[in-house]
Amino acid sequence: MAQKVKSIIDFGGGEIVDRINYEMAKVVDNINNPNTDEKPRKITVEIKLTPKNNRKTVEMNTSVKSKLSPINSVSTAMVIQSDDTKVCAFEADGLGDGQIDIFGEVHQVKFIELGKDKINIGESEDK
């Protein structure tokens, strides 16, 4: 006996609803991420109907997509210093090397040293 349903999204063994719910979960995760903006997100359900067999049957193809907000970029500044043998880039974050921050941590300036044949990533020698 045939079962009456409320919508064509109930066709396909319930997979269309499952895919909508899957995309909704991605949207909610993106909304709850504090590293994203507060712009709208979008879920798009596209239903493509193609007539077959002299228009007696119709192939229904459904796709579900979400448009999320990207993760916010991270911005910092650096100071470049060089001599005859190397170039160093120091992060300029407003705290001096050895300064204590509001949490009681001793700040160390991060830097990268660029030479002719090597790149050394590290923190300042004073620990």
N, CA, C and O atoms as CSV, one atom per row, in Angstrom:
chain,resi,resn,atom,element,x,y,z
A,1,MET,N,N,0.847,-1.180,0.000
A,1,MET,CA,C,0.000,0.000,0.000
A,1,MET,C,C,0.895,1.246,0.000
A,1,MET,O,O,1.903,1.276,0.705
A,2,ALA,N,N,0.549,2.244,-0.758
A,2,ALA,CA,C,1.317,3.480,-0.866
A,2,ALA,C,C,1.196,4.291,0.414
A,2,ALA,O,O,0.160,4.301,1.078
A,3,GLN,N,N,2.283,4.967,0.736
A,3,GLN,CA,C,2.312,5.811,1.940
A,3,GLN,C,C,2.280,7.271,1.523
A,3,GLN,O,O,3.115,7.697,0.724
A,4,LYS,N,N,1.359,8.030,2.033
A,4,LYS,CA,C,1.249,9.455,1.739
A,4,LYS,C,C,2.256,10.210,2.612
A,4,LYS,O,O,2.370,9.950,3.809
A,5,VAL,N,N,2.990,11.156,1.991
A,5,VAL,CA,C,3.946,11.993,2.712
A,5,VAL,C,C,3.569,13.454,2.490
A,5,VAL,O,O,2.773,13.770,1.605
A,6,LYS,N,N,4.145,14.340,3.297
A,6,LYS,CA,C,3.784,15.757,3.226
A,6,LYS,C,C,4.546,16.525,2.146
A,6,LYS,O,O,4.078,17.563,1.680
A,7,SER,N,N,5.715,16.023,1.745
A,7,SER,CA,C,6.558,16.792,0.840
A,7,SER,C,C,7.418,15.863,-0.007
A,7,SER,O,O,7.674,14.721,0.375
A,8,ILE,N,N,7.860,16.358,-1.158
A,8,ILE,CA,C,8.767,15.559,-1.989
A,8,ILE,C,C,10.135,15.384,-1.335
A,8,ILE,O,O,10.901,14.502,-1.724
A,9,ILE,N,N,10.444,16.220,-0.343
A,9,ILE,CA,C,11.732,16.012,0.342
A,9,ILE,C,C,11.702,14.765,1.214
A,9,ILE,O,O,12.738,14.345,1.730
A,10,ASP,N,N,10.526,14.170,1.384
A,10,ASP,CA,C,10.426,12.888,2.082
A,10,ASP,C,C,10.728,11.717,1.150
A,10,ASP,O,O,10.852,10.585,1.617
A,11,PHE,N,N,10.849,11.963,-0.163
A,11,PHE,CA,C,11.222,10.915,-1.116
A,11,PHE,C,C,12.698,10.567,-0.911
A,11,PHE,O,O,13.391,11.192,-0.108
A,12,GLY,N,N,13.153,9.579,-1.635
A,12,GLY,CA,C,14.576,9.213,-1.573
A,12,GLY,C,C,14.958,8.509,-0.290
A,12,GLY,O,O,16.116,8.568,0.123
A,13,GLY,N,N,14.015,7.849,0.345
A,13,GLY,CA,C,14.328,7.114,1.572
A,13,GLY,C,C,14.724,8.002,2.736
A,13,GLY,O,O,15.388,7.545,3.667
A,14,GLY,N,N,14.323,9.272,2.694
A,14,GLY,CA,C,14.650,10.200,3.779
A,14,GLY,C,C,16.028,10.823,3.668
A,14,GLY,O,O,16.427,11.601,4.534
A,15,GLU,N,N,16.770,10.486,2.600
A,15,GLU,CA,C,18.142,11.002,2.447
A,15,GLU,C,C,18.175,12.509,2.190
A,15,GLU,O,O,19.134,13.178,2.575
A,16,ILE,N,N,17.146,13.046,1.551
A,16,ILE,CA,C,17.127,14.491,1.296
A,16,ILE,C,C,17.062,15.235,2.624
A,16,ILE,O,O,17.808,16.192,2.836
A,17,VAL,N,N,16.182,14.807,3.513
A,17,VAL,CA,C,16.074,15.420,4.840
A,17,VAL,C,C,17.382,15.242,5.602
A,17,VAL,O,O,17.832,16.166,6.280
A,18,ASP,N,N,17.999,14.062,5.498
A,18,ASP,CA,C,19.281,13.820,6.171
A,18,ASP,C,C,20.349,14.796,5.689
A,18,ASP,O,O,21.139,15.299,6.488
A,19,ARG,N,N,20.375,15.063,4.395
A,19,ARG,CA,C,21.388,15.991,3.852
A,19,ARG,C,C,21.110,17.429,4.259
A,19,ARG,O,O,22.041,18.195,4.509
A,20,ILE,N,N,19.848,17.798,4.327
A,20,ILE,CA,C,19.511,19.140,4.822
A,20,ILE,C,C,19.958,19.275,6.275
A,20,ILE,O,O,20.549,20.288,6.649
A,21,ASN,N,N,19.683,18.269,7.091
A,21,ASN,CA,C,20.100,18.298,8.496
A,21,ASN,C,C,21.616,18.315,8.637
A,21,ASN,O,O,22.146,18.975,9.530
A,22,TYR,N,N,22.318,17.597,7.765
A,22,TYR,CA,C,23.789,17.593,7.779
A,22,TYR,C,C,24.330,18.999,7.504
A,22,TYR,O,O,25.216,19.476,8.213
A,23,GLU,N,N,23.796,19.660,6.475
A,23,GLU,CA,C,24.241,21.016,6.149
A,23,GLU,C,C,23.854,21.991,7.264
A,23,GLU,O,O,24.602,22.923,7.561
A,24,MET,N,N,22.696,21.781,7.876
A,24,MET,CA,C,22.261,22.640,8.988
A,24,MET,C,C,23.238,22.524,10.157
A,24,MET,O,O,23.566,23.527,10.791
A,25,ALA,N,N,23.702,21.316,10.444
A,25,ALA,CA,C,24.678,21.136,11.527
A,25,ALA,C,C,25.971,21.895,11.220
A,25,ALA,O,O,26.570,22.477,12.125
A,26,LYS,N,N,26.410,21.896,9.952
A,26,LYS,CA,C,27.606,22.650,9.565
A,26,LYS,C,C,27.388,24.150,9.756
A,26,LYS,O,O,28.281,24.859,10.219
A,27,VAL,N,N,26.191,24.629,9.395
A,27,VAL,CA,C,25.873,26.052,9.547
A,27,VAL,C,C,25.870,26.436,11.026
A,27,VAL,O,O,26.432,27.465,11.399
A,28,VAL,N,N,25.245,25.620,11.865
A,28,VAL,CA,C,25.186,25.926,13.305
A,28,VAL,C,C,26.594,25.934,13.908
A,28,VAL,O,O,26.911,26.805,14.718
A,29,ASP,N,N,27.445,24.970,13.520
A,29,ASP,CA,C,28.835,24.970,13.999
A,29,ASP,C,C,29.552,26.249,13.582
A,29,ASP,O,O,30.297,26.837,14.365
A,30,ASN,N,N,29.319,26.675,12.335
A,30,ASN,CA,C,29.949,27.891,11.837
A,30,ASN,C,C,29.446,29.120,12.576
A,30,ASN,O,O,30.228,30.023,12.872
A,31,ILE,N,N,28.149,29.170,12.880
A,31,ILE,CA,C,27.581,30.295,13.632
A,31,ILE,C,C,28.155,30.338,15.038
A,31,ILE,O,O,28.437,31.419,15.557
A,32,ASN,N,N,28.334,29.176,15.665
A,32,ASN,CA,C,28.847,29.113,17.033
A,32,ASN,C,C,30.345,29.359,17.134
A,32,ASN,O,O,30.865,29.516,18.239
A,33,ASN,N,N,31.051,29.395,16.011
A,33,ASN,CA,C,32.496,29.634,16.015
A,33,ASN,C,C,32.744,31.133,16.221
A,33,ASN,O,O,32.355,31.937,15.373
A,34,PRO,N,N,33.387,31.526,17.335
A,34,PRO,CA,C,33.618,32.951,17.586
A,34,PRO,C,C,34.609,33.582,16.610
A,34,PRO,O,O,34.758,34.804,16.598
A,35,ASN,N,N,35.284,32.782,15.796
A,35,ASN,CA,C,36.250,33.296,14.826
A,35,ASN,C,C,35.619,33.600,13.473
A,35,ASN,O,O,36.334,33.833,12.498
A,36,THR,N,N,34.278,33.603,13.400
A,36,THR,CA,C,33.588,33.956,12.165
A,36,THR,C,C,32.761,35.219,12.391
A,36,THR,O,O,32.481,35.601,13.527
A,37,ASP,N,N,32.379,35.857,11.288
A,37,ASP,CA,C,31.588,37.088,11.406
A,37,ASP,C,C,30.115,36.751,11.656
A,37,ASP,O,O,29.726,35.584,11.723
A,38,GLU,N,N,29.319,37.796,11.789
A,38,GLU,CA,C,27.893,37.618,12.099
A,38,GLU,C,C,27.012,37.823,10.869
A,38,GLU,O,O,25.841,38.179,10.995
A,39,LYS,N,N,27.565,37.603,9.695
A,39,LYS,CA,C,26.781,37.720,8.471
A,39,LYS,C,C,25.916,36.469,8.289
A,39,LYS,O,O,26.190,35.429,8.889
A,40,PRO,N,N,24.880,36.571,7.466
A,40,PRO,CA,C,23.996,35.414,7.260
A,40,PRO,C,C,24.702,34.241,6.583
A,40,PRO,O,O,25.608,34.423,5.770
A,41,ARG,N,N,24.270,33.046,6.937
A,41,ARG,CA,C,24.686,31.824,6.259
A,41,ARG,C,C,23.508,31.376,5.400
A,41,ARG,O,O,22.391,31.864,5.567
A,42,LYS,N,N,23.761,30.443,4.476
A,42,LYS,CA,C,22.695,30.036,3.568
A,42,LYS,C,C,22.741,28.531,3.334
A,42,LYS,O,O,23.816,27.951,3.178
A,43,ILE,N,N,21.576,27.909,3.311
A,43,ILE,CA,C,21.431,26.524,2.873
A,43,ILE,C,C,20.582,26.551,1.607
A,43,ILE,O,O,19.488,27.114,1.595
A,44,THR,N,N,21.090,25.945,0.553
A,44,THR,CA,C,20.383,25.902,-0.720
A,44,THR,C,C,20.008,24.463,-1.031
A,44,THR,O,O,20.861,23.576,-1.032
A,45,VAL,N,N,18.733,24.236,-1.293
A,45,VAL,CA,C,18.236,22.933,-1.726
A,45,VAL,C,C,17.819,23.101,-3.182
A,45,VAL,O,O,16.908,23.868,-3.491
A,46,GLU,N,N,18.488,22.384,-4.063
A,46,GLU,CA,C,18.171,22.460,-5.489
A,46,GLU,C,C,17.546,21.141,-5.914
A,46,GLU,O,O,18.121,20.075,-5.694
A,47,ILE,N,N,16.379,21.214,-6.516
A,47,ILE,CA,C,15.685,20.029,-7.009
A,47,ILE,C,C,15.591,20.152,-8.528
A,47,ILE,O,O,14.959,21.066,-9.056
A,48,LYS,N,N,16.234,19.211,-9.213
A,48,LYS,CA,C,16.243,19.205,-10.684
A,48,LYS,C,C,15.327,18.074,-11.153
A,48,LYS,O,O,15.511,16.917,-10.773
A,49,LEU,N,N,14.343,18.418,-11.980
A,49,LEU,CA,C,13.355,17.457,-12.475
A,49,LEU,C,C,13.549,17.273,-13.970
A,49,LEU,O,O,13.446,18.230,-14.736
A,50,THR,N,N,13.835,16.025,-14.393
A,50,THR,CA,C,14.079,15.728,-15.796
A,50,THR,C,C,13.048,14.723,-16.298
A,50,THR,O,O,13.002,13.593,-15.811
A,51,PRO,N,N,12.209,15.123,-17.277
A,51,PRO,CA,C,11.221,14.183,-17.813
A,51,PRO,C,C,11.906,13.047,-18.582
A,51,PRO,O,O,12.889,13.270,-19.289
A,52,LYS,N,N,11.368,11.816,-18.434
A,52,LYS,CA,C,11.897,10.629,-19.111
A,52,LYS,C,C,10.734,9.857,-19.714
A,52,LYS,O,O,9.577,10.109,-19.374
A,53,ASN,N,N,11.032,8.918,-20.606
A,53,ASN,CA,C,10.053,7.979,-21.170
A,53,ASN,C,C,8.774,8.664,-21.648
A,53,ASN,O,O,7.672,8.354,-21.195
A,54,ASN,N,N,8.951,9.593,-22.563
A,54,ASN,CA,C,7.794,10.304,-23.130
A,54,ASN,C,C,6.990,11.029,-22.044
A,54,ASN,O,O,5.764,11.111,-22.116
A,55,ARG,N,N,7.694,11.548,-21.050
A,55,ARG,CA,C,7.134,12.354,-19.962
A,55,ARG,C,C,6.234,11.557,-19.014
A,55,ARG,O,O,5.412,12.140,-18.306
A,56,LYS,N,N,6.380,10.257,-18.995
A,56,LYS,CA,C,5.588,9.445,-18.076
A,56,LYS,C,C,6.283,9.275,-16.732
A,56,LYS,O,O,5.630,9.001,-15.725
A,57,THR,N,N,7.602,9.437,-16.710
A,57,THR,CA,C,8.349,9.407,-15.446
A,57,THR,C,C,9.227,10.645,-15.389
A,57,THR,O,O,9.545,11.248,-16.415
A,58,VAL,N,N,9.606,11.009,-14.191
A,58,VAL,CA,C,10.451,12.185,-13.967
A,58,VAL,C,C,11.591,11.778,-13.044
A,58,VAL,O,O,11.378,11.243,-11.956
A,59,GLU,N,N,12.796,12.045,-13.506
A,59,GLU,CA,C,13.968,11.807,-12.647
A,59,GLU,C,C,14.146,13.031,-11.760
A,59,GLU,O,O,14.224,14.156,-12.255
A,60,MET,N,N,14.209,12.814,-10.445
A,60,MET,CA,C,14.384,13.917,-9.486
A,60,MET,C,C,15.789,13.808,-8.895
A,60,MET,O,O,16.144,12.803,-8.278
A,61,ASN,N,N,16.573,14.855,-9.094
A,61,ASN,CA,C,17.926,14.899,-8.570
A,61,ASN,C,C,18.011,16.087,-7.612
A,61,ASN,O,O,17.748,17.223,-8.005
A,62,THR,N,N,18.374,15.828,-6.367
A,62,THR,CA,C,18.387,16.875,-5.340
A,62,THR,C,C,19.802,17.076,-4.827
A,62,THR,O,O,20.510,16.113,-4.534
A,63,SER,N,N,20.212,18.341,-4.721
A,63,SER,CA,C,21.503,18.656,-4.095
A,63,SER,C,C,21.264,19.685,-2.995
A,63,SER,O,O,20.419,20.571,-3.119
A,64,VAL,N,N,22.027,19.542,-1.922
A,64,VAL,CA,C,21.919,20.441,-0.773
A,64,VAL,C,C,23.303,20.999,-0.507
A,64,VAL,O,O,24.263,20.241,-0.366
A,65,LYS,N,N,23.416,22.329,-0.435
A,65,LYS,CA,C,24.692,22.994,-0.213
A,65,LYS,C,C,24.519,24.062,0.859
A,65,LYS,O,O,23.439,24.628,1.029
A,66,SER,N,N,25.606,24.324,1.574
A,66,SER,CA,C,25.578,25.429,2.535
A,66,SER,C,C,26.672,26.413,2.183
A,66,SER,O,O,27.721,26.041,1.658
A,67,LYS,N,N,26.413,27.672,2.480
A,67,LYS,CA,C,27.412,28.729,2.317
A,67,LYS,C,C,27.712,29.253,3.712
A,67,LYS,O,O,26.858,29.842,4.374
A,68,LEU,N,N,28.960,29.020,4.142
A,68,LEU,CA,C,29.385,29.382,5.492
A,68,LEU,C,C,30.210,30.656,5.462
A,68,LEU,O,O,30.676,31.079,4.404
A,69,SER,N,N,30.389,31.257,6.614
A,69,SER,CA,C,31.294,32.396,6.731
A,69,SER,C,C,32.701,31.875,6.942
A,69,SER,O,O,32.905,30.928,7.702
A,70,PRO,N,N,33.674,32.481,6.280
A,70,PRO,CA,C,35.058,32.028,6.472
A,70,PRO,C,C,35.563,32.400,7.863
A,70,PRO,O,O,35.038,33.308,8.509
A,71,ILE,N,N,36.570,31.697,8.302
A,71,ILE,CA,C,37.237,32.008,9.563
A,71,ILE,C,C,37.918,33.362,9.405
A,71,ILE,O,O,38.537,33.630,8.375
A,72,ASN,N,N,37.808,34.218,10.425
A,72,ASN,CA,C,38.432,35.537,10.383
A,72,ASN,C,C,39.944,35.401,10.235
A,72,ASN,O,O,40.549,34.463,10.753
A,73,SER,N,N,40.535,36.336,9.530
A,73,SER,CA,C,41.984,36.324,9.369
A,73,SER,C,C,42.663,36.762,10.671
A,73,SER,O,O,42.055,37.409,11.523
A,74,VAL,N,N,43.927,36.392,10.795
A,74,VAL,CA,C,44.735,36.782,11.947
A,74,VAL,C,C,45.747,37.805,11.460
A,74,VAL,O,O,46.431,37.585,10.460
A,75,SER,N,N,45.841,38.918,12.167
A,75,SER,CA,C,46.735,39.987,11.753
A,75,SER,C,C,47.783,40.232,12.823
A,75,SER,O,O,47.480,40.232,14.016
A,76,THR,N,N,48.997,40.437,12.397
A,76,THR,CA,C,50.078,40.822,13.298
A,76,THR,C,C,51.019,41.722,12.521
A,76,THR,O,O,50.830,41.928,11.322
A,77,ALA,N,N,52.010,42.249,13.172
A,77,ALA,CA,C,52.976,43.123,12.512
A,77,ALA,C,C,54.375,42.608,12.797
A,77,ALA,O,O,54.604,41.907,13.783
A,78,MET,N,N,55.297,42.959,11.936
A,78,MET,CA,C,56.678,42.568,12.178
A,78,MET,C,C,57.627,43.684,11.780
A,78,MET,O,O,57.312,44.558,10.973
A,79,VAL,N,N,58.801,43.611,12.386
A,79,VAL,CA,C,59.873,44.555,12.116
A,79,VAL,C,C,60.999,43.769,11.445
A,79,VAL,O,O,61.369,42.690,11.908
A,80,ILE,N,N,61.536,44.305,10.366
A,80,ILE,CA,C,62.595,43.637,9.620
A,80,ILE,C,C,63.918,44.334,9.930
A,80,ILE,O,O,64.009,45.560,9.868
A,81,GLN,N,N,64.951,43.539,10.266
A,81,GLN,CA,C,66.297,44.056,10.480
A,81,GLN,C,C,67.266,43.184,9.695
A,81,GLN,O,O,67.056,41.978,9.564
A,82,SER,N,N,68.319,43.789,9.178
A,82,SER,CA,C,69.275,43.002,8.403
A,82,SER,C,C,70.680,43.537,8.589
A,82,SER,O,O,70.894,44.696,8.944
A,83,ASP,N,N,71.646,42.632,8.332
A,83,ASP,CA,C,73.047,43.021,8.239
A,83,ASP,C,C,73.602,42.350,6.985
A,83,ASP,O,O,72.823,41.947,6.121
A,84,ASP,N,N,74.912,42.221,6.859
A,84,ASP,CA,C,75.489,41.671,5.630
A,84,ASP,C,C,75.206,40.188,5.423
A,84,ASP,O,O,75.240,39.715,4.287
A,85,THR,N,N,74.929,39.442,6.494
A,85,THR,CA,C,74.805,37.986,6.368
A,85,THR,C,C,73.389,37.446,6.532
A,85,THR,O,O,73.089,36.353,6.051
A,86,LYS,N,N,72.535,38.175,7.188
A,86,LYS,CA,C,71.209,37.624,7.454
A,86,LYS,C,C,70.164,38.717,7.571
A,86,LYS,O,O,70.463,39.902,7.717
A,87,VAL,N,N,68.930,38.262,7.499
A,87,VAL,CA,C,67.772,39.128,7.692
A,87,VAL,C,C,66.930,38.492,8.787
A,87,VAL,O,O,66.699,37.283,8.777
A,88,CYS,N,N,66.467,39.312,9.738
A,88,CYS,CA,C,65.601,38.808,10.804
A,88,CYS,C,C,64.284,39.581,10.767
A,88,CYS,O,O,64.262,40.792,10.551
A,89,ALA,N,N,63.182,38.849,10.985
A,89,ALA,CA,C,61.864,39.458,11.107
A,89,ALA,C,C,61.386,39.206,12.534
A,89,ALA,O,O,61.289,38.054,12.956
A,90,PHE,N,N,61.088,40.266,13.278
A,90,PHE,CA,C,60.643,40.189,14.668
A,90,PHE,C,C,59.165,40.551,14.737
A,90,PHE,O,O,58.730,41.525,14.122
A,91,GLU,N,N,58.396,39.769,15.482
A,91,GLU,CA,C,56.990,40.099,15.662
A,91,GLU,C,C,56.883,41.351,16.522
A,91,GLU,O,O,57.506,41.436,17.581
A,92,ALA,N,N,56.105,42.309,16.075
A,92,ALA,CA,C,55.909,43.568,16.797
A,92,ALA,C,C,54.511,43.551,17.385
A,92,ALA,O,O,53.560,44.022,16.761
A,93,ASP,N,N,54.388,43.003,18.596
A,93,ASP,CA,C,53.062,42.862,19.203
A,93,ASP,C,C,52.818,43.833,20.349
A,93,ASP,O,O,51.839,43.687,21.081
A,94,GLY,N,N,53.680,44.807,20.514
A,94,GLY,CA,C,53.451,45.845,21.512
A,94,GLY,C,C,54.091,45.577,22.866
A,94,GLY,O,O,54.099,46.460,23.724
A,95,LEU,N,N,54.623,44.388,23.077
A,95,LEU,CA,C,55.281,44.073,24.340
A,95,LEU,C,C,56.769,43.893,24.093
A,95,LEU,O,O,57.174,43.251,23.124
A,96,GLY,N,N,57.573,44.459,24.967
A,96,GLY,CA,C,59.011,44.319,24.844
A,96,GLY,C,C,59.490,42.982,25.387
A,96,GLY,O,O,58.832,42.367,26.224
A,97,ASP,N,N,60.639,42.544,24.903
A,97,ASP,CA,C,61.227,41.294,25.363
A,97,ASP,C,C,61.512,41.392,26.855
A,97,ASP,O,O,62.139,42.354,27.299
A,98,GLY,N,N,61.061,40.409,27.640
A,98,GLY,CA,C,61.268,40.391,29.076
A,98,GLY,C,C,60.184,41.102,29.869
A,98,GLY,O,O,60.177,41.037,31.098
A,99,GLN,N,N,59.273,41.777,29.192
A,99,GLN,CA,C,58.183,42.481,29.873
A,99,GLN,C,C,57.166,41.464,30.390
A,99,GLN,O,O,56.924,40.444,29.745
A,100,ILE,N,N,56.578,41.739,31.538
A,100,ILE,CA,C,55.582,40.846,32.119
A,100,ILE,C,C,54.197,41.338,31.709
A,100,ILE,O,O,53.868,42.514,31.863
A,101,ASP,N,N,53.377,40.397,31.174
A,101,ASP,CA,C,52.038,40.778,30.740
A,101,ASP,C,C,51.060,40.741,31.918
A,101,ASP,O,O,51.464,40.453,33.045
A,102,ILE,N,N,49.789,41.028,31.672
A,102,ILE,CA,C,48.812,41.119,32.755
A,102,ILE,C,C,48.530,39.769,33.408
A,102,ILE,O,O,47.933,39.721,34.484
A,103,PHE,N,N,48.943,38.689,32.785
A,103,PHE,CA,C,48.751,37.356,33.360
A,103,PHE,C,C,49.979,36.876,34.117
A,103,PHE,O,O,49.997,35.753,34.621
A,104,GLY,N,N,51.011,37.719,34.202
A,104,GLY,CA,C,52.229,37.359,34.916
A,104,GLY,C,C,53.237,36.584,34.085
A,104,GLY,O,O,54.251,36.123,34.609
A,105,GLU,N,N,52.967,36.438,32.798
A,105,GLU,CA,C,53.883,35.717,31.912
A,105,GLU,C,C,54.963,36.676,31.412
A,105,GLU,O,O,54.684,37.827,31.074
A,106,VAL,N,N,56.197,36.183,31.373
A,106,VAL,CA,C,57.303,36.977,30.831
A,106,VAL,C,C,57.262,36.846,29.312
A,106,VAL,O,O,57.307,35.744,28.765
A,107,HIS,N,N,57.175,37.987,28.648
A,107,HIS,CA,C,57.033,38.012,27.194
A,107,HIS,C,C,58.383,37.807,26.525
A,107,HIS,O,O,59.393,38.380,26.935
A,108,GLN,N,N,58.380,36.977,25.484
A,108,GLN,CA,C,59.569,36.795,24.661
A,108,GLN,C,C,59.198,37.127,23.222
A,108,GLN,O,O,58.210,36.625,22.687
A,109,VAL,N,N,59.995,37.969,22.619
A,109,VAL,CA,C,59.754,38.368,21.239
A,109,VAL,C,C,60.037,37.180,20.322
A,109,VAL,O,O,61.089,36.549,20.422
A,110,LYS,N,N,59.102,36.881,19.438
A,110,LYS,CA,C,59.287,35.807,18.463
A,110,LYS,C,C,59.943,36.393,17.221
A,110,LYS,O,O,59.672,37.528,16.828
A,111,PHE,N,N,60.819,35.584,16.610
A,111,PHE,CA,C,61.468,36.057,15.399
A,111,PHE,C,C,61.797,34.889,14.491
A,111,PHE,O,O,61.807,33.731,14.908
A,112,ILE,N,N,62.067,35.225,13.235
A,112,ILE,CA,C,62.547,34.245,12.264
A,112,ILE,C,C,63.808,34.821,11.648
A,112,ILE,O,O,63.858,35.996,11.283
A,113,GLU,N,N,64.831,33.976,11.537
A,113,GLU,CA,C,66.109,34.385,10.966
A,113,GLU,C,C,66.222,33.794,9.578
A,113,GLU,O,O,66.098,32.583,9.398
A,114,LEU,N,N,66.458,34.648,8.599
A,114,LEU,CA,C,66.576,34.208,7.213
A,114,LEU,C,C,68.020,34.393,6.769
A,114,LEU,O,O,68.535,35.511,6.766
A,115,GLY,N,N,68.671,33.300,6.395
A,115,GLY,CA,C,70.026,33.371,5.873
A,115,GLY,C,C,70.035,32.952,4.422
A,115,GLY,O,O,68.980,32.748,3.821
A,116,LYS,N,N,71.221,32.824,3.860
A,116,LYS,CA,C,71.304,32.431,2.457
A,116,LYS,C,C,70.790,31.015,2.228
A,116,LYS,O,O,70.051,30.774,1.274
A,117,ASP,N,N,71.174,30.076,3.093
A,117,ASP,CA,C,70.824,28.674,2.864
A,117,ASP,C,C,69.930,28.091,3.940
A,117,ASP,O,O,69.645,26.895,3.899
A,118,LYS,N,N,69.475,28.880,4.900
A,118,LYS,CA,C,68.714,28.282,5.998
A,118,LYS,C,C,67.643,29.232,6.505
A,118,LYS,O,O,67.721,30.448,6.330
A,119,ILE,N,N,66.652,28.645,7.131
A,119,ILE,CA,C,65.615,29.395,7.825
A,119,ILE,C,C,65.496,28.768,9.201
A,119,ILE,O,O,65.191,27.581,9.319
A,120,ASN,N,N,65.735,29.557,10.244
A,120,ASN,CA,C,65.588,29.082,11.615
A,120,ASN,C,C,64.425,29.810,12.259
A,120,ASN,O,O,64.423,31.039,12.336
A,121,ILE,N,N,63.442,29.063,12.719
A,121,ILE,CA,C,62.292,29.663,13.384
A,121,ILE,C,C,62.469,29.442,14.869
A,121,ILE,O,O,62.796,28.333,15.292
A,122,GLY,N,N,62.257,30.491,15.686
A,122,GLY,CA,C,62.418,30.316,17.110
A,122,GLY,C,C,61.989,31.523,17.883
A,122,GLY,O,O,61.321,32.411,17.354
A,123,GLU,N,N,62.372,31.557,19.137
A,123,GLU,CA,C,62.104,32.678,20.019
A,123,GLU,C,C,63.442,33.309,20.382
A,123,GLU,O,O,64.497,32.744,20.094
A,124,SER,N,N,63.400,34.469,21.007
A,124,SER,CA,C,64.625,35.151,21.363
A,124,SER,C,C,65.456,34.289,22.310
A,124,SER,O,O,64.919,33.457,23.042
A,125,GLU,N,N,66.754,34.493,22.288
A,125,GLU,CA,C,67.676,33.692,23.091
A,125,GLU,C,C,67.485,33.910,24.586
A,125,GLU,O,O,67.740,32.997,25.371
A,126,ASP,N,N,67.036,35.117,25.009
A,126,ASP,CA,C,66.872,35.420,26.427
A,126,ASP,C,C,65.612,34.746,26.936
A,126,ASP,O,O,64.504,35.109,26.540
A,127,LYS,N,N,65.779,33.761,27.819
A,127,LYS,CA,C,64.603,33.072,28.341
A,127,LYS,C,C,64.466,33.243,29.804
A,127,LYS,O,O,63.523,32.723,30.401
